[in-house]
Amino acid sequence: MPETLPPLLVLLSAIAVLYFAREVFMPLAIAVLLTFALAPVVSLIRKTGIPRMPAVIAAVTAAFIAISAFSFVVVTQVTELAQQLPTYQSNILTKIRSVKDSGDGSGVIKRITDAVERVGKEINQREDAGKPAESARPPDPLLVEIYTPEKPIQILTSMILPLIGPLATAGLVIVVVIFMLLEREDLRDRFIRLVGYSDLHRTTEALQDAGSRVGRYLLMQLVVNITYGIPIAIGLWLIGIPNAMLWGALAIILRFVPYIGPVISMVLPLFLAIAVSPDWSLVLWVAALFIGMELISNNVVEPWLYGSRTGLSPLAIIVAAIFWTWLWGPVGLVLSTPLTVCLVVLGKHVPQFRFFEVLFGTEPVLDPQTRLYQRLLANDPDEATDQLDELLEEQSLIEIYSQVAIPALILAERDRARGVMNAEQRKAVSATAMSVIANLGELVEPRAGVEEAGKDGDPEDGGEPDEETSPPVLDGRKILCLGGRNTLDDASAAMLAQALDHQGASASSASFADLEPARLRALPLDDTRVALICLLSRDSLRHGRFLVRRLKRARPDLRVGLVFWREAAETGGADENAAAADADFVAHDIRHVIEAVLADEDMPGEAPAAAAR
């Protein structure tokens, strides 16, 4: 707790400062984001040979002329709409009567209205009964309003004063954007010297990451919104909705607001369609237009332009919108996504704020083997199967078992060795793993490895064998995979058997309990060429050597291999060499097993890749 207290206090202090000093920070935030958006434009203008000062002035002037023209169109259209609203009153009343008449036919609205009226009468009667009778009540006094005509100066002052605040903010933003674009390199150097001089590489990477993410998001989102708003305006004009330019402009603005912005931009034209047309056909056309454009924008335009490169999860976008709206109002709602992107970049490069990337980012916070182990602990074979099924789209079955599934079992074995996993949990994890193996057996095509290896590594077809991607084919060898010491070893043996089976072998698996002397004779050892004992724990080597001797006594000519699973970073020692003296070979992953099985059966020790080929 003491380690987490200072960052928490810093976070709370920052939120308080942003809230109480929002009048200062809102223009600065807008200026910084506009600087990110206009910096690529300035760089593009400077490539033509124009000096920095004229390039900055041209970019800022063009941007604010576009914003001013956009604002003028919106204000003009709103004024025109306000003047036309009284003419739509009759259509609204007609639709209300039609809805009421349709409800009267079924009696629903009438019954609801009667019930409300009865409740109201009952309440009024009880209130009247509780009041004392007043024989002589004086009449209510008349309200007198004193009217003083305003002078022209007062009228002008009342019109100008509300505009001073927005105009001053706009002027401040313009000045700050100009100076930031002019002094961009100098400001960057000063920021590096202030917060990251000791780690220049990380600070530079963070600034470049933030600038590229935010700038790309703002520009691409503006392009997406324009390609969304212009067709909306044209479609509404063709349908016959008044002030189509206003609704297209609002669609461009509101689409900067995640999720709820497009809904708000659709609701207002729908209400106007109800007011304009005496029937309901216009409403349906407007709804179809917005839904169609939203589908095209989400599924075609956005993936084509930038996809989801902001690095924010959908839930993070919603939470950020709620937080920044509470903090800064409507301006915070529009700026919520780019500001949260900056927080994610901060968490990515500053260890103290790592929780921002964990909470809001899209990158997985758990590695694949840990995620799978969590699903196994939760006894959720369906979700575990879905995770491995997604990996099957890019990786082979051998890679998934070697890099994800068996390392997850190694994590379970470590928890068992530490004493944090009891016998019931171990059995549950093993049973869930067996269910996942059975599910994958239905998803993966049988003998897939034979076809892949034949395409890439069969010398008869003129192909060169590839150690990394195309393991050798096992051409029907009879292989028995055995769990070494517990049910977790049994699950690893089942994974190995399935992987070998898909590489052309006739592989089966058996439990560690089948190696007991009373049940050993029931094993199909007579027609088996190779037996593989699978162990997950480093402390099980001595037990593995004992099992190798037991199998050798049961069938002296049986080729027995000891599969001691380990991660890539781990290395073997003298104990493994001693185990190799008893076993015909020792392997550590599925590819080693395949190479050893393909090696000459009289060759002791591990089989090299050259001998396997």
HURASUL-V304219 format. One record per residue. N is the residue number from 1. RES is the residue in three letters. SS is DSSP state (~ for helix, > for strand, _ for the rest). OMEGA is omega in whole degrees, 0 to 359 (999 if undefined). Layout:
n: {N & N}
res: {RES & RES}
ss: {SS & SS}
omega: {OMEGA & OMEGA}
This chain:
n: {1 & 2 & 3 & 4 & 5 & 6 & 7 & 8 & 9 & 10 & 11 & 12 & 13 & 14 & 15 & 16 & 17 & 18 & 19 & 20 & 21 & 22 & 23 & 24 & 25 & 26 & 27 & 28 & 29 & 30 & 31 & 32 & 33 & 34 & 35 & 36 & 37 & 38 & 39 & 40 & 41 & 42 & 43 & 44 & 45 & 46 & 47 & 48 & 49 & 50 & 51 & 52 & 53 & 54 & 55 & 56 & 57 & 58 & 59 & 60 & 61 & 62 & 63 & 64 & 65 & 66 & 67 & 68 & 69 & 70 & 71 & 72 & 73 & 74 & 75 & 76 & 77 & 78 & 79 & 80 & 81 & 82 & 83 & 84 & 85 & 86 & 87 & 88 & 89 & 90 & 91 & 92 & 93 & 94 & 95 & 96 & 97 & 98 & 99 & 100 & 101 & 102 & 103 & 104 & 105 & 106 & 107 & 108 & 109 & 110 & 111 & 112 & 113 & 114 & 115 & 116 & 117 & 118 & 119 & 120 & 121 & 122 & 123 & 124 & 125 & 126 & 127 & 128 & 129 & 130 & 131 & 132 & 133 & 134 & 135 & 136 & 137 & 138 & 139 & 140 & 141 & 142 & 143 & 144 & 145 & 146 & 147 & 148 & 149 & 150 & 151 & 152 & 153 & 154 & 155 & 156 & 157 & 158 & 159 & 160 & 161 & 162 & 163 & 164 & 165 & 166 & 167 & 168 & 169 & 170 & 171 & 172 & 173 & 174 & 175 & 176 & 177 & 178 & 179 & 180 & 181 & 182 & 183 & 184 & 185 & 186 & 187 & 188 & 189 & 190 & 191 & 192 & 193 & 194 & 195 & 196 & 197 & 198 & 199 & 200 & 201 & 202 & 203 & 204 & 205 & 206 & 207 & 208 & 209 & 210 & 211 & 212 & 213 & 214 & 215 & 216 & 217 & 218 & 219 & 220 & 221 & 222 & 223 & 224 & 225 & 226 & 227 & 228 & 229 & 230 & 231 & 232 & 233 & 234 & 235 & 236 & 237 & 238 & 239 & 240 & 241 & 242 & 243 & 244 & 245 & 246 & 247 & 248 & 249 & 250 & 251 & 252 & 253 & 254 & 255 & 256 & 257 & 258 & 259 & 260 & 261 & 262 & 263 & 264 & 265 & 266 & 267 & 268 & 269 & 270 & 271 & 272 & 273 & 274 & 275 & 276 & 277 & 278 & 279 & 280 & 281 & 282 & 283 & 284 & 285 & 286 & 287 & 288 & 289 & 290 & 291 & 292 & 293 & 294 & 295 & 296 & 297 & 298 & 299 & 300 & 301 & 302 & 303 & 304 & 305 & 306 & 307 & 308 & 309 & 310 & 311 & 312 & 313 & 314 & 315 & 316 & 317 & 318 & 319 & 320 & 321 & 322 & 323 & 324 & 325 & 326 & 327 & 328 & 329 & 330 & 331 & 332 & 333 & 334 & 335 & 336 & 337 & 338 & 339 & 340 & 341 & 342 & 343 & 344 & 345 & 346 & 347 & 348 & 349 & 350 & 351 & 352 & 353 & 354 & 355 & 356 & 357 & 358 & 359 & 360 & 361 & 362 & 363 & 364 & 365 & 366 & 367 & 368 & 369 & 370 & 371 & 372 & 373 & 374 & 375 & 376 & 377 & 378 & 379 & 380 & 381 & 382 & 383 & 384 & 385 & 386 & 387 & 388 & 389 & 390 & 391 & 392 & 393 & 394 & 395 & 396 & 397 & 398 & 399 & 400 & 401 & 402 & 403 & 404 & 405 & 406 & 407 & 408 & 409 & 410 & 411 & 412 & 413 & 414 & 415 & 416 & 417 & 418 & 419 & 420 & 421 & 422 & 423 & 424 & 425 & 426 & 427 & 428 & 429 & 430 & 431 & 432 & 433 & 434 & 435 & 436 & 437 & 438 & 439 & 440 & 441 & 442 & 443 & 444 & 445 & 446 & 447 & 448 & 449 & 450 & 451 & 452 & 453 & 454 & 455 & 456 & 457 & 458 & 459 & 460 & 461 & 462 & 463 & 464 & 465 & 466 & 467 & 468 & 469 & 470 & 471 & 472 & 473 & 474 & 475 & 476 & 477 & 478 & 479 & 480 & 481 & 482 & 483 & 484 & 485 & 486 & 487 & 488 & 489 & 490 & 491 & 492 & 493 & 494 & 495 & 496 & 497 & 498 & 499 & 500 & 501 & 502 & 503 & 504 & 505 & 506 & 507 & 508 & 509 & 510 & 511 & 512 & 513 & 514 & 515 & 516 & 517 & 518 & 519 & 520 & 521 & 522 & 523 & 524 & 525 & 526 & 527 & 528 & 529 & 530 & 531 & 532 & 533 & 534 & 535 & 536 & 537 & 538 & 539 & 540 & 541 & 542 & 543 & 544 & 545 & 546 & 547 & 548 & 549 & 550 & 551 & 552 & 553 & 554 & 555 & 556 & 557 & 558 & 559 & 560 & 561 & 562 & 563 & 564 & 565 & 566 & 567 & 568 & 569 & 570 & 571 & 572 & 573 & 574 & 575 & 576 & 577 & 578 & 579 & 580 & 581 & 582 & 583 & 584 & 585 & 586 & 587 & 588 & 589 & 590 & 591 & 592 & 593 & 594 & 595 & 596 & 597 & 598 & 599 & 600 & 601 & 602 & 603 & 604 & 605 & 606 & 607 & 608 & 609 & 610 & 611 & 612 & 613}
res: {MET & PRO & GLU & THR & LEU & PRO & PRO & LEU & LEU & VAL & LEU & LEU & SER & ALA & ILE & ALA & VAL & LEU & TYR & PHE & ALA & ARG & GLU & VAL & PHE & MET & PRO & LEU & ALA & ILE & ALA & VAL & LEU & LEU & THR & PHE & ALA & LEU & ALA & PRO & VAL & VAL & SER & LEU & ILE & ARG & LYS & THR & GLY & ILE & PRO & ARG & MET & PRO & ALA & VAL & ILE & ALA & ALA & VAL & THR & ALA & ALA & PHE & ILE & ALA & ILE & SER & ALA & PHE & SER & PHE & VAL & VAL & VAL & THR & GLN & VAL & THR & GLU & LEU & ALA & GLN & GLN & LEU & PRO & THR & TYR & GLN & SER & ASN & ILE & LEU & THR & LYS & ILE & ARG & SER & VAL & LYS & ASP & SER & GLY & ASP & GLY & SER & GLY & VAL & ILE & LYS & ARG & ILE & THR & ASP & ALA & VAL & GLU & ARG & VAL & GLY & LYS & GLU & ILE & ASN & GLN & ARG & GLU & ASP & ALA & GLY & LYS & PRO & ALA & GLU & SER & ALA & ARG & PRO & PRO & ASP & PRO & LEU & LEU & VAL & GLU & ILE & TYR & THR & PRO & GLU & LYS & PRO & ILE & GLN & ILE & LEU & THR & SER & MET & ILE & LEU & PRO & LEU & ILE & GLY & PRO & LEU & ALA & THR & ALA & GLY & LEU & VAL & ILE & VAL & VAL & VAL & ILE & PHE & MET & LEU & LEU & GLU & ARG & GLU & ASP & LEU & ARG & ASP & ARG & PHE & ILE & ARG & LEU & VAL & GLY & TYR & SER & ASP & LEU & HIS & ARG & THR & THR & GLU & ALA & LEU & GLN & ASP & ALA & GLY & SER & ARG & VAL & GLY & ARG & TYR & LEU & LEU & MET & GLN & LEU & VAL & VAL & ASN & ILE & THR & TYR & GLY & ILE & PRO & ILE & ALA & ILE & GLY & LEU & TRP & LEU & ILE & GLY & ILE & PRO & ASN & ALA & MET & LEU & TRP & GLY & ALA & LEU & ALA & ILE & ILE & LEU & ARG & PHE & VAL & PRO & TYR & ILE & GLY & PRO & VAL & ILE & SER & MET & VAL & LEU & PRO & LEU & PHE & LEU & ALA & ILE & ALA & VAL & SER & PRO & ASP & TRP & SER & LEU & VAL & LEU & TRP & VAL & ALA & ALA & LEU & PHE & ILE & GLY & MET & GLU & LEU & ILE & SER & ASN & ASN & VAL & VAL & GLU & PRO & TRP & LEU & TYR & GLY & SER & ARG & THR & GLY & LEU & SER & PRO & LEU & ALA & ILE & ILE & VAL & ALA & ALA & ILE & PHE & TRP & THR & TRP & LEU & TRP & GLY & PRO & VAL & GLY & LEU & VAL & LEU & SER & THR & PRO & LEU & THR & VAL & CYS & LEU & VAL & VAL & LEU & GLY & LYS & HIS & VAL & PRO & GLN & PHE & ARG & PHE & PHE & GLU & VAL & LEU & PHE & GLY & THR & GLU & PRO & VAL & LEU & ASP & PRO & GLN & THR & ARG & LEU & TYR & GLN & ARG & LEU & LEU & ALA & ASN & ASP & PRO & ASP & GLU & ALA & THR & ASP & GLN & LEU & ASP & GLU & LEU & LEU & GLU & GLU & GLN & SER & LEU & ILE & GLU & ILE & TYR & SER & GLN & VAL & ALA & ILE & PRO & ALA & LEU & ILE & LEU & ALA & GLU & ARG & ASP & ARG & ALA & ARG & GLY & VAL & MET & ASN & ALA & GLU & GLN & ARG & LYS & ALA & VAL & SER & ALA & THR & ALA & MET & SER & VAL & ILE & ALA & ASN & LEU & GLY & GLU & LEU & VAL & GLU & PRO & ARG & ALA & GLY & VAL & GLU & GLU & ALA & GLY & LYS & ASP & GLY & ASP & PRO & GLU & ASP & GLY & GLY & GLU & PRO & ASP & GLU & GLU & THR & SER & PRO & PRO & VAL & LEU & ASP & GLY & ARG & LYS & ILE & LEU & CYS & LEU & GLY & GLY & ARG & ASN & THR & LEU & ASP & ASP & ALA & SER & ALA & ALA & MET & LEU & ALA & GLN & ALA & LEU & ASP & HIS & GLN & GLY & ALA & SER & ALA & SER & SER & ALA & SER & PHE & ALA & ASP & LEU & GLU & PRO & ALA & ARG & LEU & ARG & ALA & LEU & PRO & LEU & ASP & ASP & THR & ARG & VAL & ALA & LEU & ILE & CYS & LEU & LEU & SER & ARG & ASP & SER & LEU & ARG & HIS & GLY & ARG & PHE & LEU & VAL & ARG & ARG & LEU & LYS & ARG & ALA & ARG & PRO & ASP & LEU & ARG & VAL & GLY & LEU & VAL & PHE & TRP & ARG & GLU & ALA & ALA & GLU & THR & GLY & GLY & ALA & ASP & GLU & ASN & ALA & ALA & ALA & ALA & ASP & ALA & ASP & PHE & VAL & ALA & HIS & ASP & ILE & ARG & HIS & VAL & ILE & GLU & ALA & VAL & LEU & ALA & ASP & GLU & ASP & MET & PRO & GLY & GLU & ALA & PRO & ALA & ALA & ALA & ALA & ARG}
ss: {_ & ~ & ~ & ~ & ~ & ~ & ~ & ~ & ~ & ~ & ~ & ~ & ~ & ~ & ~ & ~ & ~ & ~ & ~ & ~ & _ & ~ & ~ & ~ & ~ & ~ & ~ & ~ & ~ & ~ & ~ & ~ & ~ & ~ & ~ & ~ & ~ & ~ & ~ & ~ & ~ & ~ & ~ & ~ & ~ & ~ & _ & _ & _ & _ & _ & ~ & ~ & ~ & ~ & ~ & ~ & ~ & ~ & ~ & ~ & ~ & ~ & ~ & ~ & ~ & ~ & ~ & ~ & ~ & ~ & ~ & ~ & ~ & ~ & ~ & ~ & ~ & ~ & ~ & ~ & ~ & ~ & ~ & ~ & ~ & ~ & ~ & ~ & ~ & ~ & ~ & ~ & ~ & ~ & ~ & ~ & ~ & ~ & ~ & ~ & ~ & ~ & ~ & ~ & ~ & _ & ~ & ~ & ~ & ~ & ~ & ~ & ~ & ~ & ~ & ~ & ~ & ~ & ~ & ~ & ~ & ~ & ~ & ~ & ~ & ~ & ~ & ~ & ~ & _ & _ & _ & _ & _ & _ & _ & _ & _ & _ & _ & _ & _ & _ & _ & _ & _ & _ & _ & _ & _ & ~ & ~ & ~ & ~ & ~ & ~ & ~ & ~ & ~ & ~ & ~ & ~ & ~ & ~ & ~ & ~ & ~ & ~ & ~ & ~ & ~ & ~ & ~ & ~ & ~ & ~ & ~ & ~ & ~ & ~ & ~ & _ & ~ & ~ & ~ & ~ & ~ & ~ & ~ & ~ & ~ & ~ & ~ & ~ & _ & _ & _ & _ & ~ & ~ & ~ & ~ & ~ & ~ & ~ & ~ & ~ & ~ & ~ & ~ & ~ & ~ & ~ & ~ & ~ & ~ & ~ & ~ & ~ & ~ & ~ & ~ & ~ & ~ & ~ & ~ & ~ & ~ & ~ & ~ & ~ & ~ & ~ & ~ & ~ & ~ & ~ & ~ & _ & _ & _ & _ & ~ & ~ & ~ & ~ & ~ & ~ & ~ & ~ & ~ & ~ & ~ & _ & _ & _ & _ & _ & ~ & ~ & ~ & ~ & ~ & ~ & ~ & ~ & ~ & ~ & ~ & ~ & ~ & ~ & ~ & ~ & ~ & _ & _ & _ & _ & ~ & ~ & ~ & ~ & ~ & ~ & ~ & ~ & ~ & ~ & ~ & ~ & ~ & ~ & ~ & ~ & ~ & ~ & ~ & ~ & ~ & ~ & ~ & ~ & ~ & _ & _ & _ & _ & _ & _ & > & _ & ~ & ~ & ~ & ~ & ~ & ~ & ~ & ~ & ~ & ~ & ~ & ~ & ~ & ~ & ~ & _ & ~ & ~ & ~ & ~ & ~ & ~ & ~ & ~ & ~ & ~ & ~ & ~ & ~ & ~ & ~ & ~ & ~ & ~ & ~ & ~ & _ & ~ & ~ & ~ & ~ & ~ & ~ & ~ & ~ & ~ & ~ & > & _ & _ & _ & _ & _ & _ & ~ & ~ & ~ & ~ & ~ & ~ & ~ & ~ & ~ & ~ & _ & _ & _ & ~ & ~ & ~ & ~ & ~ & ~ & ~ & ~ & ~ & ~ & ~ & ~ & _ & _ & _ & _ & ~ & ~ & ~ & ~ & ~ & ~ & ~ & ~ & ~ & ~ & ~ & ~ & ~ & ~ & ~ & ~ & ~ & ~ & ~ & ~ & ~ & ~ & _ & _ & _ & _ & ~ & ~ & ~ & ~ & ~ & ~ & ~ & ~ & ~ & ~ & ~ & ~ & ~ & ~ & ~ & ~ & ~ & ~ & ~ & ~ & ~ & _ & _ & _ & _ & ~ & ~ & ~ & ~ & ~ & ~ & ~ & ~ & ~ & ~ & _ & ~ & ~ & ~ & _ & _ & _ & _ & _ & _ & _ & _ & _ & _ & _ & _ & _ & _ & _ & _ & > & > & > & > & > & > & _ & _ & _ & ~ & ~ & ~ & ~ & ~ & ~ & ~ & ~ & ~ & ~ & ~ & ~ & ~ & ~ & ~ & _ & _ & _ & _ & > & > & > & > & > & _ & ~ & ~ & ~ & ~ & _ & _ & _ & _ & ~ & ~ & ~ & _ & _ & _ & _ & _ & _ & _ & > & > & > & > & > & > & _ & _ & ~ & ~ & ~ & ~ & ~ & ~ & ~ & ~ & ~ & ~ & ~ & ~ & ~ & ~ & ~ & ~ & ~ & _ & _ & _ & _ & > & > & > & > & > & > & _ & _ & _ & _ & _ & _ & _ & _ & _ & ~ & ~ & ~ & ~ & ~ & ~ & ~ & ~ & ~ & _ & _ & > & > & > & _ & _ & ~ & ~ & ~ & ~ & ~ & ~ & ~ & ~ & ~ & _ & _ & _ & _ & _ & _ & _ & _ & _ & _ & ~ & ~ & ~ & ~ & _}
omega: {179 & 181 & 181 & 183 & 180 & 177 & 179 & 178 & 178 & 180 & 180 & 178 & 179 & 178 & 179 & 180 & 180 & 181 & 186 & 178 & 183 & 179 & 179 & 188 & 180 & 176 & 179 & 179 & 178 & 180 & 180 & 180 & 175 & 176 & 176 & 183 & 184 & 181 & 176 & 179 & 178 & 178 & 179 & 179 & 182 & 178 & 177 & 179 & 179 & 179 & 185 & 184 & 177 & 180 & 179 & 180 & 181 & 181 & 181 & 180 & 180 & 181 & 184 & 171 & 178 & 179 & 180 & 179 & 178 & 180 & 179 & 178 & 181 & 181 & 180 & 181 & 178 & 178 & 179 & 179 & 179 & 179 & 184 & 185 & 180 & 181 & 181 & 186 & 183 & 179 & 179 & 179 & 178 & 180 & 178 & 179 & 180 & 178 & 180 & 180 & 178 & 177 & 178 & 179 & 178 & 177 & 185 & 184 & 180 & 179 & 178 & 180 & 179 & 180 & 178 & 180 & 179 & 178 & 179 & 178 & 180 & 179 & 181 & 180 & 180 & 178 & 180 & 180 & 182 & 182 & 176 & 180 & 180 & 183 & 183 & 181 & 181 & 179 & 179 & 179 & 178 & 177 & 181 & 180 & 179 & 183 & 176 & 181 & 180 & 178 & 180 & 180 & 179 & 177 & 180 & 179 & 179 & 178 & 186 & 185 & 178 & 181 & 184 & 181 & 178 & 179 & 178 & 178 & 179 & 178 & 178 & 179 & 180 & 181 & 181 & 179 & 180 & 181 & 178 & 178 & 179 & 185 & 187 & 181 & 180 & 177 & 178 & 179 & 180 & 178 & 178 & 180 & 184 & 189 & 187 & 182 & 181 & 179 & 187 & 183 & 182 & 181 & 178 & 179 & 180 & 179 & 179 & 180 & 180 & 181 & 182 & 181 & 184 & 180 & 179 & 180 & 183 & 182 & 181 & 178 & 177 & 178 & 179 & 182 & 178 & 177 & 175 & 186 & 182 & 176 & 177 & 180 & 180 & 180 & 178 & 178 & 178 & 179 & 180 & 178 & 178 & 176 & 182 & 179 & 180 & 183 & 174 & 178 & 178 & 177 & 178 & 182 & 187 & 180 & 169 & 177 & 185 & 171 & 186 & 181 & 178 & 179 & 179 & 180 & 179 & 186 & 184 & 175 & 177 & 177 & 179 & 177 & 176 & 182 & 186 & 188 & 177 & 178 & 186 & 184 & 181 & 179 & 180 & 178 & 179 & 179 & 179 & 179 & 182 & 181 & 178 & 179 & 179 & 178 & 179 & 182 & 183 & 188 & 183 & 189 & 183 & 177 & 181 & 184 & 184 & 178 & 181 & 185 & 177 & 180 & 180 & 175 & 179 & 179 & 179 & 180 & 180 & 180 & 179 & 179 & 179 & 184 & 184 & 174 & 176 & 185 & 188 & 178 & 182 & 178 & 177 & 178 & 179 & 184 & 189 & 184 & 180 & 178 & 178 & 174 & 178 & 178 & 178 & 177 & 177 & 178 & 180 & 188 & 179 & 185 & 182 & 181 & 179 & 183 & 176 & 179 & 179 & 184 & 191 & 186 & 178 & 180 & 178 & 181 & 176 & 176 & 187 & 182 & 177 & 177 & 180 & 179 & 178 & 177 & 178 & 177 & 180 & 180 & 182 & 182 & 182 & 180 & 176 & 177 & 178 & 180 & 180 & 178 & 175 & 179 & 180 & 178 & 183 & 184 & 178 & 180 & 179 & 180 & 181 & 180 & 184 & 189 & 185 & 191 & 181 & 171 & 175 & 176 & 176 & 176 & 178 & 180 & 177 & 177 & 177 & 180 & 179 & 179 & 180 & 179 & 180 & 185 & 180 & 179 & 179 & 178 & 180 & 178 & 180 & 179 & 178 & 178 & 178 & 177 & 178 & 179 & 178 & 178 & 179 & 177 & 177 & 182 & 183 & 180 & 179 & 177 & 180 & 182 & 179 & 181 & 181 & 181 & 179 & 179 & 191 & 191 & 181 & 181 & 181 & 178 & 180 & 180 & 178 & 177 & 181 & 182 & 189 & 188 & 186 & 179 & 181 & 181 & 187 & 171 & 170 & 178 & 178 & 184 & 177 & 180 & 187 & 170 & 188 & 192 & 182 & 184 & 175 & 174 & 177 & 179 & 177 & 178 & 177 & 176 & 179 & 180 & 180 & 178 & 178 & 178 & 179 & 173 & 173 & 180 & 171 & 189 & 175 & 182 & 179 & 184 & 176 & 179 & 179 & 178 & 175 & 184 & 182 & 184 & 185 & 183 & 179 & 179 & 179 & 183 & 186 & 182 & 180 & 179 & 184 & 172 & 184 & 178 & 186 & 181 & 179 & 186 & 176 & 182 & 185 & 184 & 180 & 177 & 178 & 177 & 178 & 179 & 177 & 179 & 180 & 178 & 179 & 178 & 180 & 178 & 186 & 183 & 180 & 177 & 186 & 177 & 178 & 181 & 180 & 184 & 174 & 179 & 187 & 183 & 182 & 180 & 180 & 181 & 183 & 180 & 179 & 176 & 177 & 177 & 178 & 178 & 177 & 181 & 176 & 175 & 174 & 179 & 184 & 174 & 187 & 180 & 175 & 179 & 181 & 179 & 181 & 179 & 181 & 181 & 179 & 185 & 178 & 183 & 179 & 175 & 182 & 181 & 178 & 182 & 181 & 178 & 179 & 178 & 999}
